[in-house]
Amino acid sequence: MRESAVGRELGWDVRAVAAGDGAPTPIRAPPRPGSPRGPALQPARRLSPDRLPARLLGPSPAGPNPETPDPMSLPARNTLAIVGAGPVGLEAAAAALERGFDVHVFERGEVGAHPLAWGHVWMFTPWWANVGPAAARLLGREGWTAPPADERPTGAGLVERFLAPLAAAPGLKGRVHEHSQVVHIARRATLKGERAGDPARAGQPFRLLVRDSGGRENFLHAFAVIDASGTYATPNWAGSGGIPARGELYLAPQMSYLCDDVRGLRRARHAGKRTLVIGDGASAATTVLELVQLAAEEPGTAVTWVTRGTGALGGEVADDPLPARAELFAVARALRDGGDPAVTWVGGAEVEGFEYNSATHRYRVALDLDGRARLEEADQVIVNAGFGPDDAIHRELQVHASWATRAPVAVAEALAAGTEPVDAERLANPEPGYFVVGAKSYGRSGAFLLETGYRQVASVVEALAARLSASAAG
C-alpha cells in the first residue's frame, strides 16, 4: 500500500493500493445488450489519482490506538458516497447537493449502464414518472428541455435525454465517477459484529474499496452511504431452487441472462433458429414477444418458452395502473396459450441441467415436469429468471435483510403488507448512515418503479441532513 495524491481538488484523502506494475487486471463492466451472463470486459483504464475525491479518499492511518483516531484525519461529516449512477443514484446526488452534502457517485460502468443494457425496450411509465424532482430542478437551472411528459422512453432514450445531461450538469460534473466499482464497504477499524447498537460505531467513517477498470484500487471514506446500485448486473440462475443447474456455471458465459435485442444487435444470433427462453416475468415476456416478431420477418425462427408456473405470469398486477405493462402480459399470455405457431410453451418445469454439443452447436436442456423428465433442444438459450441484489459489497456492515426476498427487512415487511416503502425509517439499517434504495431495496421483487425510488431518496437525504444538523449542534 502507498499513499496516493488522489483528489486534491475534491479534498477527500485517499489510500491507493497498487494492482501491480505489470498488465492491469480488467474488471467486468455493467451488462450490455447481448452480453453473456454478467458484464462484459471493458478496456483497461486506470482511475487517475487526480480524478478521485480527496475528501472521501481515506483518513490517514490511526496512531497506536485506532479506537481514538486523530479527528483531524477524518473526512468531513457532510461526505456522502452514492453507489450507482442510474436514475435513483443521480436523483439522490441532486437532492444531496441541495442540502449541502459533499456528494460523489461511483458507477462501475458508464452513466445509466443498466438502462443502456435494455436500451431497445420501451419503459412502462411515461416521462413525467421517470424524472426525479431534484434532478428536474438541477437541469431546469441549465435550460434543459424536458421530453413530452406523456411519451414513454426506451432505456437508451432515458439515458440520452435525461441521465447523460444530468451527470454532465455543472452541479454534478466531476462528482460522478464512471468505471469506478465499489467492491466492498465496511466501517474503518470496525468489524461487522463490533459495537452493535453503540453510537460510537457511527463515529467511524465508512471505508469503500473502489476499483477502476484497469484494476487499480483505492480506499475512500465517507460518513454516509446510499446504495442505489440496482440489481440488473446480478441475474438469477435458471436452475431449480434458484441455484445453477448442472452445466450452467460452465455454459453461462455463452448464454444470455439479459433482455436481448433479438431484432437488432443480436439478430443474426437468433434469426432462423430456435431460442429457448426461461422465465415468466416482464423480461421473459418481452424477449418472447420480440422473438415472435422476428419469426414473422425471418422464416425458421422459433421459440421454446419454459416457465415454472402454469397460471398467471410473474409480475402481473390485477387492475394494473400501467397500461403498457398490462398489454405486454396480455399478449404474452396469448402467445403462451397457442396464439402463434412460432411459440412452444413448456409450463410447470424446473430446469435440471444444460449440455452443449460443440459439433452441432446446439443446447440440450433437461427439465423436470412434476417428476417427468423432458429434454428440449435449442440453438440459443436466454435466461430471464429475474434479478437480485449484490449482497457482497455490504457483507461487513450491519444490514438486516429478509430471508425470503433479500431486501432490507423493514422494506420486505412493508411490501408484504402492501405498503410502499419510501420513508427513511423503513429504509434504515442497523448500520447507521447506510441506506439501500431503488430497485435493490426491493430485493428480488420486480415491482419497483422509479417514482418510488425518487420518494425514497428524498426521505433519506432529509434524514441524513437532520442527522448532520444534530451532530453539528452537539
C-alpha positions as CSV (number, residue, x, y, z in Angstrom):
1,M,0.0,0.0,0.0
2,R,1.2,3.5,-0.7
3,E,-0.4,6.9,-0.1
4,S,-1.9,8.5,-3.2
5,A,-2.1,12.2,-4.1
6,V,-5.7,11.5,-5.1
7,G,-8.3,14.1,-5.4
8,R,-6.7,17.3,-4.1
9,E,-9.3,19.3,-5.9
10,L,-12.1,17.4,-4.1
11,G,-10.3,17.0,-0.7
12,W,-11.4,13.6,0.5
13,D,-7.9,11.9,1.4
14,V,-7.2,8.6,-0.4
15,R,-5.2,5.5,0.2
16,A,-4.3,3.7,-3.1
17,V,-3.5,0.0,-3.4
18,A,-1.3,-0.8,-6.4
19,A,-2.6,-3.6,-8.5
20,G,1.0,-4.4,-9.7
21,D,3.3,-2.9,-12.2
22,G,2.5,-5.5,-14.9
23,A,-0.5,-5.7,-17.1
24,P,-3.6,-4.3,-15.4
25,T,-6.4,-6.7,-14.4
26,P,-9.6,-5.7,-16.2
27,I,-12.9,-5.8,-14.3
28,R,-16.3,-6.5,-15.5
29,A,-18.5,-3.6,-16.5
30,P,-22.3,-3.5,-16.3
31,P,-24.2,-5.8,-18.6
32,R,-25.0,-4.6,-22.1
33,P,-27.5,-5.8,-24.7
34,G,-26.5,-9.2,-26.0
35,S,-23.7,-9.8,-23.5
36,P,-23.3,-13.2,-21.8
37,R,-24.3,-13.6,-18.2
38,G,-22.8,-10.8,-16.2
39,P,-20.9,-7.9,-17.5
40,A,-18.6,-7.7,-20.5
41,L,-14.9,-6.7,-20.1
42,Q,-14.1,-3.1,-20.5
43,P,-10.9,-1.7,-21.9
44,A,-8.3,-1.3,-19.2
45,R,-8.4,2.2,-18.0
46,R,-6.9,3.4,-14.7
47,L,-8.8,5.7,-12.3
48,S,-6.3,8.5,-12.2
49,P,-5.5,9.7,-8.7
50,D,-6.0,13.3,-9.6
51,R,-9.6,12.5,-10.6
52,L,-10.6,11.0,-7.3
53,P,-12.3,12.9,-4.4
54,A,-9.7,13.5,-1.7
55,R,-12.3,14.4,0.9
56,L,-13.7,10.9,0.5
57,L,-10.5,9.1,0.0
58,G,-9.3,8.0,3.3
59,P,-8.1,9.2,6.6
60,S,-4.5,8.6,7.4
61,P,-3.8,5.5,9.4
62,A,-4.7,6.0,13.0
63,G,-1.9,6.2,15.6
64,P,-1.1,3.5,18.1
65,N,-4.7,3.4,19.4
66,P,-7.2,3.0,16.5
67,E,-10.1,3.5,18.9
68,T,-9.2,7.2,19.3
69,P,-8.2,8.4,15.8
70,D,-7.0,11.9,15.3
71,P,-10.2,13.9,14.4
72,M,-8.2,16.0,12.0
73,S,-7.7,12.9,9.9
74,L,-11.4,12.1,9.5
75,P,-13.3,13.1,6.4
76,A,-15.8,15.9,6.7
77,R,-19.1,15.0,8.3
78,N,-21.1,16.0,5.2
79,T,-19.3,13.5,2.9
80,L,-21.8,11.2,1.2
81,A,-20.9,8.4,-1.2
82,I,-23.5,7.1,-3.6
83,V,-23.2,3.7,-5.3
84,G,-24.7,3.6,-8.8
85,A,-25.2,6.3,-11.4
86,G,-28.6,5.3,-12.5
87,P,-31.8,7.3,-12.2
88,V,-32.2,6.8,-8.4
89,G,-28.5,7.4,-7.6
90,L,-28.3,10.6,-9.6
91,E,-31.6,11.8,-8.1
92,A,-30.1,11.2,-4.7
93,A,-27.0,13.1,-5.7
94,A,-29.0,16.1,-6.9
95,A,-31.1,16.1,-3.7
96,A,-27.9,15.9,-1.6
97,L,-26.3,18.8,-3.3
98,E,-29.3,20.9,-2.4
99,R,-28.8,20.0,1.2
100,G,-25.1,20.9,1.2
101,F,-23.6,17.4,1.1
102,D,-20.2,16.8,-0.4
103,V,-21.5,14.0,-2.6
104,H,-19.8,11.7,-5.0
105,V,-21.3,9.0,-7.2
106,F,-19.4,5.8,-8.1
107,E,-20.5,3.8,-11.1
108,R,-18.9,0.5,-12.2
109,G,-19.7,1.2,-15.8
110,E,-21.0,4.3,-17.6
111,V,-23.8,6.6,-16.5
112,G,-27.1,4.7,-16.9
113,A,-25.4,1.4,-17.7
114,H,-28.4,-0.7,-16.6
115,P,-31.0,1.1,-18.8
116,L,-28.5,1.0,-21.7
117,A,-28.3,-2.8,-21.3
118,W,-32.0,-2.9,-22.2
119,G,-31.8,0.2,-24.3
120,H,-34.2,-1.1,-27.1
121,V,-37.0,-1.8,-24.6
122,W,-39.8,0.7,-24.1
123,M,-40.5,1.6,-20.4
124,F,-43.9,1.0,-18.9
125,T,-44.0,4.5,-17.5
126,P,-44.1,7.9,-19.2
127,W,-41.5,10.7,-18.9
128,W,-43.4,12.5,-16.1
129,A,-42.9,9.5,-13.9
130,N,-39.2,8.9,-14.8
131,V,-37.7,12.3,-14.0
132,G,-37.0,13.0,-10.3
133,P,-37.9,16.4,-8.8
134,A,-34.4,17.3,-7.6
135,A,-32.9,16.3,-11.0
136,A,-35.5,18.4,-12.8
137,R,-34.7,21.4,-10.6
138,L,-30.9,21.0,-11.3
139,L,-31.4,20.5,-15.1
140,G,-34.0,23.3,-15.2
141,R,-31.4,25.8,-14.0
142,E,-29.3,24.8,-17.0
143,G,-32.1,25.4,-19.5
144,W,-32.8,21.7,-20.1
145,T,-35.9,21.0,-22.1
146,A,-37.9,18.1,-20.7
147,P,-39.2,15.4,-23.2
148,P,-43.0,15.3,-23.7
149,A,-44.5,14.3,-20.4
150,D,-46.9,11.6,-21.6
151,E,-44.4,9.8,-24.0
152,R,-42.7,6.7,-22.9
153,P,-38.9,6.5,-23.4
154,T,-36.8,3.4,-24.2
155,G,-33.9,2.6,-21.9
156,A,-31.5,4.2,-24.3
157,G,-33.7,7.3,-24.5
158,L,-33.8,7.6,-20.8
159,V,-30.0,7.8,-20.7
160,E,-29.5,10.0,-23.8
161,R,-32.2,12.6,-23.0
162,F,-32.1,12.6,-19.2
163,L,-29.3,10.8,-17.3
164,A,-26.4,11.8,-19.5
165,P,-27.3,15.6,-19.4
166,L,-27.9,15.3,-15.6
167,A,-24.5,13.8,-14.9
168,A,-22.8,16.4,-17.1
169,A,-24.7,19.3,-15.5
170,P,-22.4,21.8,-13.7
171,G,-23.6,20.8,-10.3
172,L,-22.8,17.1,-10.7
173,K,-20.0,17.2,-13.3
174,G,-16.8,16.0,-11.6
175,R,-18.8,14.2,-8.9
176,V,-19.9,11.3,-11.0
177,H,-17.0,8.7,-11.3
178,E,-17.6,6.2,-14.1
179,H,-15.8,2.9,-14.3
180,S,-15.3,3.0,-10.6
181,Q,-16.7,-0.2,-9.0
182,V,-17.4,-0.2,-5.3
183,V,-16.2,-3.7,-4.4
184,H,-16.7,-3.7,-0.6
185,I,-17.9,-1.3,2.1
186,A,-17.1,-1.5,5.8
187,R,-16.5,0.7,8.8
188,R,-13.0,1.9,9.4
189,A,-11.2,-0.2,12.0
190,T,-14.6,-1.8,13.0
191,L,-15.7,-5.3,12.3
192,K,-19.2,-6.4,11.4
193,G,-20.0,-7.7,14.9
194,E,-18.4,-4.9,16.9
195,R,-20.2,-2.0,18.6
196,A,-23.7,-3.2,17.7
197,G,-26.1,-0.6,18.8
198,D,-23.3,1.6,20.2
199,P,-23.5,5.2,19.0
200,A,-19.7,5.1,18.8
201,R,-19.9,2.9,15.7
202,A,-21.3,5.9,13.7
203,G,-18.2,7.8,14.7
204,Q,-16.1,5.8,12.4
205,P,-16.4,6.6,8.6
206,F,-17.4,4.1,6.0
207,R,-14.5,2.6,4.2
208,L,-15.1,1.8,0.5
209,L,-12.8,-0.3,-1.6
210,V,-13.1,1.2,-5.1
211,R,-11.6,-0.4,-8.2
212,D,-11.2,1.1,-11.7
213,S,-11.4,-0.8,-15.0
214,G,-7.6,-1.1,-15.0
215,G,-7.5,-2.9,-11.7
216,R,-6.2,0.0,-9.6
217,E,-7.9,0.1,-6.1
218,N,-8.4,2.9,-3.7
219,F,-9.9,3.2,-0.2
220,L,-12.4,6.0,0.0
221,H,-14.1,7.2,3.2
222,A,-17.4,9.0,3.9
223,F,-19.7,9.4,6.8
224,A,-22.9,8.3,4.9
225,V,-23.5,5.9,2.0
226,I,-26.6,5.5,-0.2
227,D,-26.5,2.2,-2.2
228,A,-28.5,2.6,-5.4
229,S,-26.6,0.0,-7.4
230,G,-29.7,-1.8,-8.6
231,T,-30.0,-5.5,-9.5
232,Y,-29.6,-5.8,-13.2
233,A,-25.9,-6.8,-13.0
234,T,-26.8,-9.8,-10.9
235,P,-29.3,-12.0,-12.7
236,N,-30.8,-15.1,-11.1
237,W,-29.7,-18.6,-12.1
238,A,-32.0,-20.9,-14.1
239,G,-31.7,-24.0,-12.0
240,S,-34.4,-25.5,-9.7
241,G,-34.4,-23.9,-6.3
242,G,-32.5,-20.8,-7.5
243,I,-29.1,-22.4,-7.8
244,P,-27.3,-23.2,-11.0
245,A,-28.5,-26.2,-13.0
246,R,-26.0,-28.8,-14.0
247,G,-23.6,-27.4,-16.5
248,E,-24.9,-23.8,-16.1
249,L,-21.9,-22.4,-14.4
250,Y,-19.7,-23.7,-17.3
251,L,-22.0,-22.6,-20.1
252,A,-23.3,-19.3,-18.6
253,P,-20.7,-17.1,-20.4
254,Q,-22.1,-18.2,-23.8
255,M,-25.7,-18.0,-22.9
256,S,-27.6,-14.7,-22.2
257,Y,-29.2,-13.5,-19.0
258,L,-30.4,-10.2,-20.2
259,C,-33.3,-8.8,-22.3
260,D,-31.5,-9.4,-25.6
261,D,-32.1,-7.1,-28.6
262,V,-33.0,-10.1,-30.8
263,R,-34.3,-7.9,-33.7
264,G,-31.3,-5.6,-33.7
265,L,-27.9,-6.1,-32.2
266,R,-28.4,-9.9,-31.7
267,R,-30.5,-10.5,-34.8
268,A,-28.0,-12.9,-36.5
269,R,-27.8,-15.0,-33.4
270,H,-31.5,-15.8,-33.4
271,A,-32.8,-15.3,-36.9
272,G,-33.9,-18.7,-38.4
273,K,-33.0,-20.5,-35.2
274,R,-34.8,-21.9,-32.2
275,T,-34.2,-20.0,-29.0
276,L,-35.2,-21.4,-25.6
277,V,-36.3,-18.7,-23.1
278,I,-36.5,-19.4,-19.4
279,G,-38.7,-17.3,-17.1
280,D,-42.2,-15.8,-16.8
281,G,-41.7,-12.2,-15.8
282,A,-41.7,-9.0,-17.8
283,S,-38.2,-9.6,-19.2
284,A,-39.1,-13.1,-20.5
285,A,-42.4,-11.8,-21.9
286,T,-40.6,-9.0,-23.8
287,T,-38.0,-11.5,-25.2
288,V,-40.6,-13.9,-26.3
289,L,-42.7,-11.2,-28.0
290,E,-39.7,-9.8,-29.8
291,L,-38.7,-13.3,-31.0
292,V,-42.2,-13.8,-32.3
293,Q,-41.9,-10.5,-34.2
294,L,-38.5,-11.8,-35.5
295,A,-40.2,-15.0,-36.7
296,A,-42.6,-13.0,-38.8
297,E,-39.6,-11.4,-40.5
298,E,-37.1,-14.4,-40.6
299,P,-38.5,-17.8,-41.6
300,G,-37.4,-20.7,-39.4
301,T,-37.2,-18.6,-36.2
302,A,-38.9,-20.4,-33.3
303,V,-39.2,-20.1,-29.5
304,T,-39.4,-22.6,-26.7
305,W,-40.8,-20.8,-23.7
306,V,-40.1,-22.6,-20.3
307,T,-41.9,-21.4,-17.2
308,R,-42.1,-22.7,-13.7
309,G,-45.8,-21.9,-13.3
310,T,-48.9,-22.6,-15.4
311,G,-51.2,-19.8,-14.2
312,A,-50.6,-16.1,-14.0
313,L,-47.3,-14.8,-15.3
314,G,-44.8,-13.4,-12.9
315,G,-45.2,-9.7,-12.4
316,E,-48.8,-9.4,-13.5
317,V,-50.8,-6.9,-11.5
318,A,-54.6,-7.0,-11.0
319,D,-56.2,-3.9,-12.4
320,D,-52.8,-2.7,-13.5
321,P,-52.4,1.1,-13.4
322,L,-49.8,0.9,-16.1
323,P,-51.5,0.2,-19.5
324,A,-48.3,-0.8,-21.3
325,R,-47.4,-3.4,-18.7
326,A,-51.0,-4.8,-18.8
327,E,-50.8,-5.0,-22.6
328,L,-47.4,-6.8,-22.5
329,F,-48.7,-9.5,-20.2
330,A,-52.0,-9.9,-22.1
331,V,-50.1,-10.5,-25.4
332,A,-47.7,-12.8,-23.6
333,R,-50.5,-14.9,-22.2
334,A,-52.0,-15.3,-25.6
335,L,-48.6,-16.4,-27.1
336,R,-48.2,-18.9,-24.2
337,D,-51.7,-20.3,-24.8
338,G,-51.1,-21.1,-28.5
339,G,-51.5,-17.7,-30.1
340,D,-48.6,-18.1,-32.5
341,P,-47.2,-21.3,-34.1
342,A,-43.6,-20.0,-33.6
343,V,-44.0,-20.5,-29.8
344,T,-43.9,-23.8,-28.0
345,W,-44.7,-23.4,-24.3
346,V,-43.5,-25.8,-21.6
347,G,-45.1,-24.9,-18.3
348,G,-44.7,-26.3,-14.8
349,A,-41.0,-27.0,-15.5
350,E,-37.9,-27.0,-13.3
351,V,-34.5,-26.7,-15.1
352,E,-32.2,-29.5,-14.1
353,G,-29.3,-29.2,-16.5
354,F,-27.7,-27.8,-19.6
355,E,-25.5,-29.6,-22.2
356,Y,-23.9,-28.1,-25.3
357,N,-22.9,-30.1,-28.4
358,S,-19.9,-28.3,-30.0
359,A,-20.3,-30.4,-33.2
360,T,-24.0,-29.3,-33.8
361,H,-23.7,-26.0,-31.9
362,R,-27.0,-26.8,-30.1
363,Y,-28.1,-27.0,-26.5
364,R,-29.9,-29.8,-24.7
365,V,-31.9,-28.6,-21.7
366,A,-33.0,-31.2,-19.1
367,L,-36.4,-30.3,-17.5
368,D,-38.4,-31.8,-14.7
369,L,-42.2,-31.6,-15.1
370,D,-43.6,-32.8,-11.8
371,G,-41.4,-35.9,-11.8
372,R,-41.4,-36.4,-15.6
373,A,-38.1,-35.9,-17.4
374,R,-38.1,-33.9,-20.6
375,L,-35.4,-32.8,-23.0
376,E,-35.6,-29.7,-25.1
377,E,-33.1,-28.7,-27.8
378,A,-32.3,-25.2,-29.0
379,D,-29.7,-23.2,-30.9
380,Q,-29.6,-20.4,-28.2
381,V,-30.6,-20.0,-24.6
382,I,-31.8,-16.8,-22.9
383,V,-32.4,-17.0,-19.1
384,N,-34.8,-14.2,-17.9
385,A,-35.4,-15.6,-14.4
386,G,-35.2,-12.3,-12.7
387,F,-32.6,-10.4,-10.8
388,G,-31.4,-10.0,-7.2
389,P,-29.2,-7.7,-5.1
390,D,-25.5,-7.9,-4.8
391,D,-25.1,-8.6,-1.0
392,A,-21.3,-8.9,-1.2
393,I,-20.5,-5.2,-1.1
394,H,-22.1,-4.8,2.4
395,R,-21.2,-8.2,3.9
396,E,-19.2,-6.4,6.7
397,L,-21.9,-4.0,7.5
398,Q,-24.8,-4.5,9.9
399,V,-27.5,-4.9,7.3
400,H,-30.7,-6.7,8.3
401,A,-32.1,-8.5,5.2
402,S,-35.2,-10.5,4.6
403,W,-34.5,-14.2,4.4
404,A,-37.2,-14.5,1.7
405,T,-36.5,-11.6,-0.6
406,R,-33.1,-10.3,0.4
407,A,-34.5,-6.8,0.7
408,P,-33.9,-4.8,3.9
409,V,-36.2,-6.5,6.4
410,A,-38.4,-3.4,7.1
411,V,-38.9,-2.9,3.3
412,A,-39.8,-6.5,2.8
413,E,-42.4,-6.3,5.6
414,A,-43.9,-3.1,4.0
415,L,-44.1,-4.8,0.6
416,A,-45.7,-7.9,2.1
417,A,-48.3,-5.6,3.8
418,G,-49.0,-3.7,0.5
419,T,-47.3,-0.6,1.7
420,E,-44.9,1.5,-0.4
421,P,-41.6,1.6,1.4
422,V,-40.5,5.2,0.9
423,D,-39.7,6.6,4.4
424,A,-36.2,6.7,5.7
425,E,-37.2,4.9,8.9
426,R,-38.1,1.8,6.9
427,L,-35.1,2.1,4.6
428,A,-32.6,2.5,7.5
429,N,-30.4,-0.4,8.6
430,P,-28.9,-1.2,12.0
431,E,-25.8,0.2,10.3
432,P,-26.1,4.0,11.0
433,G,-25.8,6.2,7.9
434,Y,-26.2,3.3,5.4
435,F,-29.3,3.2,3.2
436,V,-30.3,0.8,0.4
437,V,-32.6,2.5,-2.1
438,G,-34.0,1.9,-5.6
439,A,-34.5,-1.5,-7.2
440,K,-32.0,-3.0,-4.8
441,S,-34.2,-2.1,-1.8
442,Y,-36.9,-4.4,-3.3
443,G,-34.6,-7.4,-3.2
444,R,-35.8,-10.0,-5.7
445,S,-39.2,-8.3,-6.3
446,G,-39.6,-6.8,-9.8
447,A,-42.4,-4.4,-8.7
448,F,-40.1,-1.4,-8.2
449,L,-40.9,1.9,-10.1
450,L,-38.7,4.9,-10.4
451,E,-41.3,7.2,-8.7
452,T,-40.9,5.1,-5.6
453,G,-37.1,5.4,-5.7
454,Y,-37.3,9.2,-6.0
455,R,-39.5,9.4,-2.9
456,Q,-37.1,7.1,-1.1
457,V,-34.1,9.3,-1.7
458,A,-36.0,12.5,-0.8
459,S,-36.8,11.0,2.6
460,V,-33.3,9.5,3.1
461,V,-31.5,12.8,2.2
462,E,-33.7,14.7,4.6
463,A,-32.9,12.2,7.4
464,L,-29.2,12.4,6.7
465,A,-29.4,16.2,6.7
466,A,-31.2,16.1,10.1
467,R,-28.6,13.8,11.5
468,L,-25.8,16.2,10.2
469,S,-27.5,19.1,11.8
470,A,-27.9,17.3,15.1
471,S,-24.2,16.3,15.0
472,A,-23.2,19.9,14.4
473,A,-25.4,21.2,17.2
474,G,-24.0,18.6,19.6
